[in-house]
Amino acid sequence: MPRDLPLGQVTTEGQGPSIWSHKPWWCQPWSILLTGMAVVTISWLLFGRWWLTLVVAIGVLLWWGLFLVLVPAAWRQEAQAAAAASPPGASGDR
C-alpha cells in the first residue's frame, strides 16, 4: 500500500475521499469487475471447457476478493488508525 498518500484525509464513501479517488481508471471497481467478467467469458469462448472456465472463474473471484474487499478494508483500517493517531486540527503535512 503506498505510504505517500494522505491517509488522515481518506475516509469511507459518503464521508469524503476514498481509496478509489487515488486510483487510475483502470484500477476502479467497475474496471476490475468488467475485466474479470471478460476474462471468464473469453475463456469460455476460446476453450469451451467448463472445467477450465471454472478454474479461471475461481482465479477471478480470488482477484476480486483481494482488490475489491481486502485492499479497501486494509486501507480504511489504516486511514482510521492514522486519523486516530493525529491530533485534531493537525494538517498531516510534515
C-alpha positions in Angstrom: 0.0 0.0 0.0 1.5 3.4 -0.9 2.6 5.3 2.1 2.9 8.7 0.4 -0.9 9.3 0.3 -2.5 11.4 3.0 -4.2 8.6 4.9 -5.6 11.0 7.5 -7.7 12.6 4.8 -9.0 9.4 3.4 -12.4 8.1 4.6 -15.0 5.7 3.5 -17.5 6.5 0.7 -20.1 9.1 1.7 -17.7 10.7 4.1 -15.2 12.2 1.7 -12.4 10.8 -0.5 -11.8 7.0 -0.5 -9.1 4.7 -1.7 -10.7 4.8 -5.2 -10.1 8.5 -5.5 -6.4 7.8 -5.6 -6.5 5.1 -8.2 -6.4 5.4 -12.0 -9.4 4.5 -14.2 -8.0 1.0 -14.9 -8.0 0.2 -11.2 -11.5 1.3 -10.3 -14.1 -1.2 -9.1 -16.1 -1.1 -12.4 -13.0 -1.8 -14.5 -11.9 -4.7 -12.2 -15.4 -6.2 -12.5 -15.6 -5.8 -16.2 -12.2 -7.2 -16.8 -12.9 -10.2 -14.7 -16.2 -10.9 -16.5 -14.4 -10.5 -19.8 -11.7 -13.0 -18.8 -14.2 -15.6 -17.8 -16.3 -15.0 -21.0 -13.2 -15.2 -23.2 -12.1 -18.4 -21.5 -15.4 -20.0 -22.3 -15.5 -18.8 -25.9 -11.9 -19.8 -26.6 -11.8 -23.2 -25.0 -15.5 -24.2 -24.5 -14.4 -26.3 -21.4 -16.5 -25.8 -18.3 -13.7 -27.1 -16.0 -11.2 -24.7 -17.5 -13.6 -21.8 -17.3 -14.3 -22.8 -13.7 -10.6 -22.6 -12.8 -10.4 -19.2 -14.5 -13.6 -18.0 -12.7 -12.1 -19.1 -9.3 -9.0 -17.1 -10.0 -11.1 -14.1 -11.0 -13.1 -14.4 -7.8 -9.9 -14.5 -5.7 -8.6 -11.5 -7.6 -11.9 -9.6 -6.9 -11.8 -10.6 -3.3 -8.3 -9.2 -2.9 -8.7 -5.9 -4.8 -12.4 -5.2 -4.1 -12.7 -6.4 -0.5 -9.4 -6.9 1.3 -7.3 -4.0 0.0 -10.1 -1.3 0.6 -10.7 -2.8 4.1 -7.0 -2.6 4.9 -6.8 1.0 3.5 -9.8 2.0 5.6 -8.3 0.5 8.7 -5.0 2.2 8.2 -6.7 5.5 7.5 -8.7 5.3 10.7 -5.6 4.4 12.6 -3.8 7.4 11.1 -6.7 9.7 11.8 -6.8 8.5 15.4 -3.1 8.9 15.9 -3.0 12.5 14.7 -4.3 15.3 17.0 -7.4 17.2 15.9 -6.6 20.1 13.6 -3.3 18.6 12.5 -2.6 19.1 8.8 -0.7 15.8 8.4 1.8 17.5 6.1 5.3 17.1 7.6 
